[in-house]
Amino acid sequence: MITGELKNRIDGLWDTFAAGGLVNPLDVIEQITYLMFIHDLDTTDNLRAKESAMLGLPYKSIFADEIEVGERKIDGKQLKWSVFHDFDAGRMYAIMQEWVFPFIKNLGGGKDSAYSKYMGDAIFKLPTPLLLSKVVDCLDQIYDQMEKVKDSDIRGDVYEYLLSKIAQSGLNGQFRTPRHIIKMMVELMQPKPNFTICDPACGTAGFLVASEEYLMANHKQEIFFDRVKKDHFLNHMFYGYDMDRTMLRIGAMNMMTHGVDAPYIEYRDSLSDQNPDKEKFDLILANPPFKGSLDADTVSADILKVCKTKKTELLFLALFLRMLKVGGRCACIVPDGVLFGSSTAHKAIRKELVEGNRLEAVISMPSGVFKPYAGVSTGILIFTKTNHGGTDKVWFYDMTADGFSLDDKRTEIKENDIPDIIARFRSFNSLPLEGKGDRVAVDEVYNEYENPRTAKSFFVPKSEIVENGYDLSINKYKKTEYKPVEYPSTQEILTDLRELEMQITAGLAELEGMI
C-alpha cells in the first residue's frame, strides 16, 4: 500500500495535471504511464548493459549512437530521461513531442509487433512545456522516494494507487489483483523456462510480470546461457489478452520495462470465436472478471458445450481447460459462488474439473483481500488438464490472513498465512527444484495427508466431493472443534460477590473515617 511521503508525492503529481488542464483520470494515468515507461527504459537499458557485461554477453543499447525517428537520424542519447530531464522546458517539450514519443511508439520490432499496435493510437496529451517540466520534476521526486522504500513491489503498488483514482475502477472490474496474492500464485505454480504462459484477462499484465520476476530470480543463468531458452523467454513465452486498450498499453509497457522484448499482448475477447487458442499453454494464471453476464451468441460454441451459461466466471474456467495443453496447469481466482453454486452450469464446470481433469487445490481467501475496491469472497482453484480425470483427493486451505488488515485501509499486520500455504502446498505438490532433490520430502516438516478436518489445511477424498454434488466450499468439509469451558457454580459466584461487597463496604467506612 502507498502511504506517507510517496502517497503525498503522487497526489501532488495528480494535482499538477489538474492545474495544467488535464483532468480526465484515465488520460492522466495514460500520460503518467508513458512517462514512467520512458524513465524506466533508461534505467532498464543501463541495468541490462551491466548484466550483459557481467555475463560476458553482447548487448546493444536501444539508445544507439544514431536512431531513426521518422525521416531524421538523431543522437540516441538525447532520448534518455537522464539526459533530457535537465533541459529547459521548451527544448524538453520539443524533444518529447518530436522524438521521444514517436520513438517509444515504434519500439517492439516495427509496425507488426503487438506493442506497436497498441501504441499506434497513443497520443501525447500534455498541453504545455511548463506542465511537462513540472511533471518530470514530480516524477523524479517520486522515483527518489520509491528508491528509499526499497521494496521490489513498490512499482506495482504505485500502479494500484493510480488505478484507485479512477472512480469506476471497481465497477468495471479493472481493479488490480494485489501483488502479494499474484506472487503467491506464481510461487505455487513454479513456472519453468520452457513454459508458455498466458493470462486471458491480463489487465496491466500483473501475473505475467510476476512470472518473469520469478524466472529471473530462479532460472536466470539457465535462460540467458541457452540461446533457445533466451529467445523463447524474450519473444515467445508470455501471452496476454484483454478488451481494454488502455490496460493493454500499460501491460505491454510493463512487460517491456521488465526486459521482455516482445510480449504477445493482444486486444481480444477471450471468450469469443476470435480466440482460436486450443491446447497451447503450459500455464495459465488469471483473475478473470466476475461480474455481469454475456450474450450467449458472442461466446464460442465449444466453451458452451462444457458449461452452458452467461456467467463469465464459469465460462472462463471452461476456456482455461480449452487453452491448456494436456498436462498444463492453471491457478485462477474465482468468486465463492463458483465453489458452491447450485445451478446446472455451476455443477457442470465443477464436475468437469473433478471428473474430467485433476483438481489439485482449493484455497479459500478472506473477503477483505480485494478491499477497498470490493468485498467479495474469493478462492483460488489449482488444476491440471488431463482430459481423462485423475482427481484422487483435493487439498483445501482456509486462509484467514494475508499480511494486511481486512478493512478498507489494508494496513500491514503480522498475521500472514501465505508462507504457510506455499510451504504446505510444495510439501506434497512440488515440481523438481534445482539443487534440492527431486521433491520436497513430505515428512520433513508437514504431513498434509494426516491433518484433521479441524486444521487450516486438509485433504478431502474425491468420493466425498462427489457425494456432496461436487461442492468445493471449504465450509462443507471443515469441522469446528468445540472446547468445553467450565464455569464456577452459582453458589461460588454468589460467595465471590458477597466478599467483594464486604471489601467495598469496608473501604467506604475507611474513607468516611478519613473525612
Secondary structure, DSSP 8 states (H G I E B T S, - for coil): ---HHHHHHHHHHHHHHHHTT---HHHHHHHHHHHHHHHHHHHHHHHHHHHHHHHT-----SS-SEEEETTEEEEGGGGSHHHHTTS-HHHHHHHIIIIIHHHHHTTTTSTTSHHHHHHTT-------HHHHHHHHHHHHHHHHHHHHH--TTHHHHHHHHHHTTSTTTTTTT-----HHHHHHHHHHH---TT--EEETT-TTTHHHHHHHHHHHHHHHHHHHT-HHHHHHHHHTSEEEEES-HHHHHHHHHHHHHTT-S--EEEE--TTSTT----S-EEEEEE----S-B--GGGS-HHHHHH---SBHHHHHHHHHHHHEEEEEEEEEEEEHHHHH--SHHHHHHHHIIIIISEEEEEEEE-GGGGTTT----EEEEEEE--SS----EEEEEE---EEE-SSTT--EEEEE-HHHHHHHHHHHH----TTS-SS--HHHH--GGG--TTSSEEEEEHHHHHHTTT---GGGT------------HHHHHHHHHHHHHHHHHHHHHHHHH-
